[in-house]
Each structure stands twice: as structure tokens, then as C-alpha cells.
Amino acid sequence: MMFCKLLWYDLKNGFRSTYRRYIAAAVAFCIMFVSAYIVVYSYNVGAKPEVPVQATLGNTLLYAFGGMDEYIPEPGNPFRLPAFWLLSYLLLAYITLYYPFNDLEEFGQNILIRSGGRQLWWLSKCVWNVASVVAFFLLAWAIFAVGCLVTGNSLSMELSPDIFSICQMVPDYQPPATLTPQILVLPLLVMAALNLFQMTLSLFIKPFYSYIVTAAILLISAYYVSPFCIGNYAMPLRSHMIMANGVGLNTGMLVSVIILVVAVIVGGLVFQRRDILKGEG
């Protein structure tokens, strides 16, 4: 019962302290959908494919959140940053960055006493963090779905073969009809794990520096295709179903769950011994 009250407190106050960032995310998602729609329309006009590409939910989500093809450093091949992918997930990491530690600084020992102990406080913050990630993705999906309906396109997750050309990728294999788990499930799980890692890391260093670490992980993941760079699993275009040395869905889910669980456990153990009077970091 005490945990439920504490969780409700975190969900309510956490959203109250971050709702402006969700508004910023909503604006960004609108821009991303409009960009995807314009790019698809321009491709149809310029390339004149036999079957025009539709700005469906699956196609637009892949364009916005697909990430990028493998980068091979060589002359004449500049590194093209996957801007939408990177900015979206940096914004998500920023949304969850400060609230837990601002709450601790503001109320300190009083709320720990009322909550029944440090473990419940930490667990509640972990659930709030994951809930924030889920809310972020639900917001993105909802805006893209509304955009599809407004523009007269379907909510199908089936992918057009030409969408990969629009994403500036040449698949190594015949693209599957859909990459729904890679587009919807795996990025959410990866970012939940990465955000919990960031929150746990903020127990050792200041939240700002843990955010820099998160940004570095995402940047390195964009530059290198590796199963050890977790950001690769959040890129549907890096799936082993379309890229010869891509990353697998099951491996990505396993790695994400392991990081998530370890972050919760390690964070709980560290916070149990943390001197909260010293402030953050």
C-alpha cells in the first residue's frame, strides 16, 4: 500500500515536473512526421516507382526512428548522423534525467521516512522512469497515427520495399514485409534499460555527466555496428533481417533486460548506503 502511494506521488509529480519536455517531444514528433510525409511524396514524384510508396504508419516510423545503415569509413563516404533518431532519444534521456534527484534534494530524509525506506523510494523511481519511457513512445506512436489518418494513409505496419531507398539503405537481404517488433518493441526496451542505467550512474556522478555518457553511447552506437553497443538494437535498419552483420531481436531483448535488472539492483544497493545529505552526484 505504501509503495502504491509513493508510486502515485512519483507519477503525478514526475509528470508535473517534465510535462513541458513532453510538449517539446510532441512538437518534434509532428515535425518528424511532416518530414517523413514530404520525403515520401518527393520520392514518388522524383523516382516514379511502379508502386508509389505510401506514408503509412510503418513507413513513417521506420524513416523517423529507423536509425541508419552501417557506416563504413572510407574516402567519399562522410558520416551522416541519424538526426531524428539521435535527437529523439537524447530528448527522452533528458526527460527522465533530473526529477529523481531534484525530488531527493527538495524533500530529502522526510520523504524517505514517509515512504517506508530507501528501497521503496528507489523502486518507485525505477517504475516512474520506465513509465516515462512508455509514455514517450505512446506519444510518438499516437502523433504518427493521427498524422497517417489526417493525410489519408493507413495504420499498416507493412513496409514498402522502396522505403529502404528513402532511408538511404541497400538491404543485404530481401526486406521482410514488416519489422514491427524491431520498430515498436525493441527501441522501447532499449531506452528503458538505457534510462535506468543513466539514473543509476547518476548515483556515482552528477546527472549532467551521466547524460553525457548516454549521449556518447548513442553516438558510438551510430558509428559502430556492434552487439556491445546497445543503441544498435534501437535501430530497425540495423536488424540482422536486412543487414548481413546486423543485430538480432532476441539478443537485443536479452541484453536490454539484463541491463535493466542490473541497473535496478545496483542502484538500490548503492542508494541504500548513499549519504543523501551530500546532495546529488
C-alpha positions in Angstrom: 0.0 0.0 0.0 2.8 2.4 0.9 4.5 1.6 -2.4 1.4 2.4 -4.4 1.1 5.8 -2.7 4.7 6.5 -3.4 4.4 5.4 -7.0 1.3 7.6 -7.5 3.3 10.5 -5.9 6.1 10.0 -8.4 3.9 9.6 -11.4 2.0 12.7 -10.5 4.9 14.9 -9.5 7.2 13.5 -12.1 4.9 14.4 -14.9 4.2 17.8 -13.4 7.9 18.5 -13.5 8.5 17.2 -17.0 5.3 18.0 -18.9 7.0 20.8 -20.8 9.5 18.4 -22.2 6.7 16.1 -23.4 5.2 19.1 -25.2 8.6 19.7 -26.8 8.7 16.0 -27.8 5.2 16.3 -29.3 6.3 19.2 -31.4 9.4 17.3 -32.5 7.2 14.2 -33.5 4.9 16.4 -35.5 7.9 17.8 -37.4 9.3 14.3 -37.9 6.0 13.1 -39.4 5.7 16.0 -41.7 9.3 15.5 -42.8 8.6 11.8 -43.5 5.5 12.6 -45.4 7.3 15.2 -47.6 10.2 12.9 -48.2 7.9 10.0 -49.3 5.9 12.4 -51.5 9.1 13.8 -53.1 10.4 10.2 -53.7 7.2 9.3 -55.5 7.5 12.4 -57.7 11.2 12.0 -58.5 11.7 8.3 -58.7 8.3 7.4 -60.0 8.2 3.8 -58.6 5.8 1.4 -60.2 4.0 1.1 -56.8 4.0 4.5 -55.1 5.3 4.5 -51.5 2.5 5.3 -49.0 3.2 7.3 -45.9 1.8 4.5 -43.7 2.5 4.2 -40.0 5.2 1.5 -40.6 6.9 3.5 -43.3 6.9 6.8 -41.5 8.1 5.3 -38.2 10.9 3.5 -40.0 12.0 6.7 -41.6 11.9 8.7 -38.4 13.2 6.1 -35.9 15.0 3.6 -38.1 18.5 4.9 -37.4 21.0 4.3 -40.2 22.7 1.8 -42.3 26.2 0.6 -41.3 28.8 3.3 -41.6 31.9 2.3 -43.4 34.7 4.9 -43.1 36.2 5.5 -46.4 37.1 8.4 -48.7 34.0 10.0 -50.2 31.7 8.4 -47.6 31.0 11.0 -44.9 29.3 10.0 -41.7 25.7 11.1 -41.8 24.3 11.4 -38.3 20.8 9.9 -37.9 19.4 13.2 -36.6 15.8 12.2 -35.9 16.8 9.0 -34.2 19.5 10.6 -32.0 17.6 13.8 -31.1 14.5 11.8 -30.1 16.4 9.5 -27.7 18.5 12.3 -26.3 15.3 14.2 -25.5 13.9 11.0 -23.9 17.0 10.7 -21.7 16.8 14.3 -20.7 13.1 13.9 -19.8 14.0 11.4 -17.1 17.3 13.0 -16.0 16.7 15.3 -13.1 13.4 14.5 -11.4 14.5 11.7 -9.0 17.4 13.8 -7.7 15.5 17.0 -7.6 12.9 15.2 -5.5 15.5 13.9 -3.2 17.1 17.3 -2.7 13.8 19.0 -2.1 12.3 16.6 0.4 15.4 14.6 1.5 15.0 12.4 4.5 11.4 13.4 5.2 10.0 11.6 2.1 12.3 8.6 2.7 10.9 8.3 6.2 7.3 8.6 5.0 7.9 6.2 2.1 9.0 3.4 4.4 12.6 3.2 3.4 15.1 3.8 0.7 14.4 0.6 -1.3 10.8 1.5 -1.9 11.8 5.1 -2.8 14.3 3.7 -5.4 11.9 1.1 -6.8 9.3 3.7 -7.2 11.7 5.9 -9.1 12.6 3.0 -11.4 8.9 2.3 -12.2 8.4 6.0 -12.8 11.4 6.0 -15.2 10.1 3.1 -17.2 6.6 4.6 -17.3 8.1 7.8 -18.6 9.8 5.9 -21.4 6.5 4.1 -22.3 4.6 7.5 -22.3 7.2 8.9 -24.6 6.8 6.1 -27.2 3.0 6.1 -26.8 3.0 9.9 -27.6 5.2 9.3 -30.7 3.0 6.5 -32.0 -0.2 8.4 -31.4 1.1 11.5 -33.2 2.3 9.4 -36.2 -1.0 7.5 -36.2 -3.0 10.7 -36.3 -0.8 12.1 -39.0 -1.4 9.0 -41.1 -5.2 9.3 -40.7 -5.2 13.0 -41.4 -3.2 12.5 -44.6 -5.4 9.6 -45.7 -2.8 6.9 -45.2 -3.3 3.6 -43.4 -2.1 2.5 -40.0 -0.5 -0.6 -41.5 2.9 -1.6 -40.2 3.7 -3.3 -43.5 6.8 -1.8 -45.2 7.1 -0.7 -48.8 10.3 -2.1 -50.5 11.2 1.4 -51.6 11.2 2.8 -48.0 14.7 1.4 -47.6 15.9 3.5 -50.5 14.2 6.5 -48.9 16.2 5.7 -45.7 19.4 5.6 -47.8 19.9 1.9 -47.2 20.6 -1.0 -49.5 19.5 -4.2 -47.7 21.7 -7.2 -47.8 18.7 -9.5 -47.8 15.2 -9.3 -49.2 13.4 -7.0 -46.7 10.6 -8.6 -44.7 7.1 -7.4 -45.1 7.2 -5.9 -41.6 9.7 -5.1 -38.8 7.0 -4.4 -36.2 8.9 -5.8 -33.1 12.1 -4.0 -34.2 10.2 -0.7 -34.7 7.9 -0.8 -31.7 9.1 -3.2 -29.0 12.9 -3.2 -29.1 13.6 0.5 -29.1 11.3 1.0 -26.1 13.0 -1.8 -24.2 16.5 -0.5 -25.1 15.7 3.0 -24.0 14.1 1.8 -20.7 17.3 0.0 -20.0 19.5 2.9 -21.0 17.5 5.4 -18.9 17.7 3.2 -15.9 21.4 2.8 -16.4 21.6 6.6 -16.6 19.7 7.1 -13.4 21.9 4.5 -11.6 25.0 6.2 -13.0 23.8 9.5 -11.5 24.3 8.0 -8.1 28.0 8.0 -8.8 28.4 11.2 -10.8 26.3 14.3 -11.4 23.2 13.7 -13.6 24.6 16.0 -16.3 27.7 13.8 -16.7 25.6 10.7 -16.8 23.6 12.3 -19.6 26.9 12.9 -21.5 27.6 9.2 -21.1 24.2 8.3 -22.5 24.8 10.7 -25.5 28.2 9.0 -26.0 26.7 5.6 -26.0 24.1 6.6 -28.6 26.8 8.3 -30.8 29.1 5.3 -30.6 26.2 3.0 -31.5 25.5 5.1 -34.6 29.1 4.9 -35.7 29.8 1.3 -35.0 27.7 -1.8 -35.7 28.3 -4.0 -32.6 26.2 -6.2 -30.3 28.1 -4.5 -27.5 26.8 -1.0 -28.4 23.2 -1.2 -27.1 22.0 1.7 -29.3 22.3 -0.6 -32.3 19.3 -2.6 -31.0 17.2 0.5 -31.1 17.8 0.9 -34.9 15.5 -1.2 -37.0 17.7 -0.6 -40.0 20.5 -2.5 -38.2 18.4 -5.6 -37.9 20.0 -8.9 -38.9 17.0 -9.5 -41.0 18.1 -6.9 -43.5 21.8 -6.4 -42.7 24.4 -9.1 -43.0 26.2 -8.3 -39.7 23.2 -6.7 -38.1 21.9 -7.3 -34.6 19.2 -9.7 -33.5 15.9 -9.1 -31.9 16.2 -11.8 -29.2 19.7 -10.7 -28.3 18.6 -7.1 -28.0 15.8 -8.0 -25.7 18.0 -10.2 -23.6 20.8 -7.5 -23.3 18.2 -4.8 -22.5 16.5 -6.9 -19.8 19.9 -7.7 -18.2 21.0 -4.0 -18.2 17.6 -3.0 -16.8 17.7 -5.6 -14.0 21.3 -4.9 -13.1 20.7 -1.1 -13.0 17.7 -1.6 -10.6 19.7 -3.9 -8.3 22.9 -1.9 -8.3 21.1 1.4 -7.9 19.2 0.0 -5.0 22.3 -1.3 -3.2 24.2 2.0 -3.8 21.3 4.2 -2.8 20.9 2.1 0.4 24.3 3.4 1.5 24.2 6.8 0.0 24.5 9.9 2.2 21.6 11.9 1.0 22.7 15.0 2.9 25.6 15.4 0.5 23.2 16.2 -2.4 23.4 14.9 -5.9 26.3 13.0 -7.6 
